[in-house]
Amino acid sequence: MFDKDVEVNRYIDEEVNLPIWYITWRTDSTEVFSIKINALTGKVISKEINEVRE
């Protein structure tokens, strides 16, 4: 978690009043992975892979 390419955030989705974990990480210089997790149930809400924008 002290890696500069990993970010962990927790917030409340105001629309549905649901706590969310949002985690992003980079494995190389071309892709960023992200995942949203329901903080109450642990269920994965979404996963994405995006290209790094300079």
mmCIF file of the C-alpha atoms, coordinates in Angstrom:
data_MODEL
# 
_entry.id   MODEL 
# 
loop_
_atom_site.group_PDB 
_atom_site.id 
_atom_site.type_symbol 
_atom_site.label_atom_id 
_atom_site.label_alt_id 
_atom_site.label_comp_id 
_atom_site.label_asym_id 
_atom_site.label_entity_id 
_atom_site.label_seq_id 
_atom_site.pdbx_PDB_ins_code 
_atom_site.Cartn_x 
_atom_site.Cartn_y 
_atom_site.Cartn_z 
_atom_site.occupancy 
_atom_site.B_iso_or_equiv 
_atom_site.pdbx_formal_charge 
_atom_site.auth_seq_id 
_atom_site.auth_comp_id 
_atom_site.auth_asym_id 
_atom_site.auth_atom_id 
_atom_site.pdbx_PDB_model_num 
ATOM 1  C CA . MET A 1 1  ? 0.000   0.000  0.000   1.00 0.00 ? 1  MET A CA 1 
ATOM 2  C CA . PHE A 1 2  ? 3.005   2.290  0.117   1.00 0.00 ? 2  PHE A CA 1 
ATOM 3  C CA . ASP A 1 3  ? 3.625   1.776  -3.591  1.00 0.00 ? 3  ASP A CA 1 
ATOM 4  C CA . LYS A 1 4  ? 3.302   5.052  -5.537  1.00 0.00 ? 4  LYS A CA 1 
ATOM 5  C CA . ASP A 1 5  ? 1.405   3.174  -8.256  1.00 0.00 ? 5  ASP A CA 1 
ATOM 6  C CA . VAL A 1 6  ? -1.350  1.956  -5.879  1.00 0.00 ? 6  VAL A CA 1 
ATOM 7  C CA . GLU A 1 7  ? -4.180  4.119  -4.570  1.00 0.00 ? 7  GLU A CA 1 
ATOM 8  C CA . VAL A 1 8  ? -6.932  3.049  -2.147  1.00 0.00 ? 8  VAL A CA 1 
ATOM 9  C CA . ASN A 1 9  ? -9.916  5.300  -1.437  1.00 0.00 ? 9  ASN A CA 1 
ATOM 10 C CA . ARG A 1 10 ? -13.184 4.892  0.429   1.00 0.00 ? 10 ARG A CA 1 
ATOM 11 C CA . TYR A 1 11 ? -16.190 7.130  -0.098  1.00 0.00 ? 11 TYR A CA 1 
ATOM 12 C CA . ILE A 1 12 ? -19.977 7.190  0.277   1.00 0.00 ? 12 ILE A CA 1 
ATOM 13 C CA . ASP A 1 13 ? -21.961 7.034  -2.969  1.00 0.00 ? 13 ASP A CA 1 
ATOM 14 C CA . GLU A 1 14 ? -24.483 9.773  -2.204  1.00 0.00 ? 14 GLU A CA 1 
ATOM 15 C CA . GLU A 1 15 ? -27.070 8.526  -4.728  1.00 0.00 ? 15 GLU A CA 1 
ATOM 16 C CA . VAL A 1 16 ? -27.552 5.159  -3.043  1.00 0.00 ? 16 VAL A CA 1 
ATOM 17 C CA . ASN A 1 17 ? -25.995 5.929  0.377   1.00 0.00 ? 17 ASN A CA 1 
ATOM 18 C CA . LEU A 1 18 ? -23.467 3.096  -0.014  1.00 0.00 ? 18 LEU A CA 1 
ATOM 19 C CA . PRO A 1 19 ? -19.827 3.015  1.136   1.00 0.00 ? 19 PRO A CA 1 
ATOM 20 C CA . ILE A 1 20 ? -17.467 2.135  -1.730  1.00 0.00 ? 20 ILE A CA 1 
ATOM 21 C CA . TRP A 1 21 ? -13.817 1.070  -1.840  1.00 0.00 ? 21 TRP A CA 1 
ATOM 22 C CA . TYR A 1 22 ? -12.109 2.353  -5.018  1.00 0.00 ? 22 TYR A CA 1 
ATOM 23 C CA . ILE A 1 23 ? -8.688  0.863  -5.750  1.00 0.00 ? 23 ILE A CA 1 
ATOM 24 C CA . THR A 1 24 ? -6.400  1.719  -8.669  1.00 0.00 ? 24 THR A CA 1 
ATOM 25 C CA . TRP A 1 25 ? -2.980  0.377  -9.580  1.00 0.00 ? 25 TRP A CA 1 
ATOM 26 C CA . ARG A 1 26 ? -0.469  0.391  -12.418 1.00 0.00 ? 26 ARG A CA 1 
ATOM 27 C CA . THR A 1 27 ? 1.586   -2.631 -13.397 1.00 0.00 ? 27 THR A CA 1 
ATOM 28 C CA . ASP A 1 28 ? 3.529   -0.876 -16.149 1.00 0.00 ? 28 ASP A CA 1 
ATOM 29 C CA . SER A 1 29 ? 3.562   2.491  -17.902 1.00 0.00 ? 29 SER A CA 1 
ATOM 30 C CA . THR A 1 30 ? 0.679   1.726  -20.289 1.00 0.00 ? 30 THR A CA 1 
ATOM 31 C CA . GLU A 1 31 ? -2.286  0.454  -18.226 1.00 0.00 ? 31 GLU A CA 1 
ATOM 32 C CA . VAL A 1 32 ? -4.198  1.498  -15.100 1.00 0.00 ? 32 VAL A CA 1 
ATOM 33 C CA . PHE A 1 33 ? -6.461  -1.048 -13.418 1.00 0.00 ? 33 PHE A CA 1 
ATOM 34 C CA . SER A 1 34 ? -9.359  0.009  -11.204 1.00 0.00 ? 34 SER A CA 1 
ATOM 35 C CA . ILE A 1 35 ? -11.946 -1.793 -9.151  1.00 0.00 ? 35 ILE A CA 1 
ATOM 36 C CA . LYS A 1 36 ? -14.975 -0.624 -7.138  1.00 0.00 ? 36 LYS A CA 1 
ATOM 37 C CA . ILE A 1 37 ? -16.080 -2.747 -4.196  1.00 0.00 ? 37 ILE A CA 1 
ATOM 38 C CA . ASN A 1 38 ? -19.198 -2.494 -2.039  1.00 0.00 ? 38 ASN A CA 1 
ATOM 39 C CA . ALA A 1 39 ? -17.706 -1.790 1.405   1.00 0.00 ? 39 ALA A CA 1 
ATOM 40 C CA . LEU A 1 40 ? -20.591 -3.531 3.202   1.00 0.00 ? 40 LEU A CA 1 
ATOM 41 C CA . THR A 1 41 ? -20.735 -6.811 1.291   1.00 0.00 ? 41 THR A CA 1 
ATOM 42 C CA . GLY A 1 42 ? -17.335 -7.038 -0.424  1.00 0.00 ? 42 GLY A CA 1 
ATOM 43 C CA . LYS A 1 43 ? -19.069 -7.566 -3.769  1.00 0.00 ? 43 LYS A CA 1 
ATOM 44 C CA . VAL A 1 44 ? -17.207 -6.230 -6.796  1.00 0.00 ? 44 VAL A CA 1 
ATOM 45 C CA . ILE A 1 45 ? -19.261 -3.493 -8.447  1.00 0.00 ? 45 ILE A CA 1 
ATOM 46 C CA . SER A 1 46 ? -17.024 -2.817 -11.447 1.00 0.00 ? 46 SER A CA 1 
ATOM 47 C CA . LYS A 1 47 ? -13.578 -3.472 -12.916 1.00 0.00 ? 47 LYS A CA 1 
ATOM 48 C CA . GLU A 1 48 ? -11.789 -1.447 -15.580 1.00 0.00 ? 48 GLU A CA 1 
ATOM 49 C CA . ILE A 1 49 ? -8.516  -1.374 -17.468 1.00 0.00 ? 49 ILE A CA 1 
ATOM 50 C CA . ASN A 1 50 ? -7.595  1.962  -19.005 1.00 0.00 ? 50 ASN A CA 1 
ATOM 51 C CA . GLU A 1 51 ? -4.621  3.259  -20.932 1.00 0.00 ? 51 GLU A CA 1 
ATOM 52 C CA . VAL A 1 52 ? -2.351  5.741  -19.184 1.00 0.00 ? 52 VAL A CA 1 
ATOM 53 C CA . ARG A 1 53 ? -2.880  9.294  -20.396 1.00 0.00 ? 53 ARG A CA 1 
ATOM 54 C CA . GLU A 1 54 ? 0.163   11.539 -20.474 1.00 0.00 ? 54 GLU A CA 1 
# 
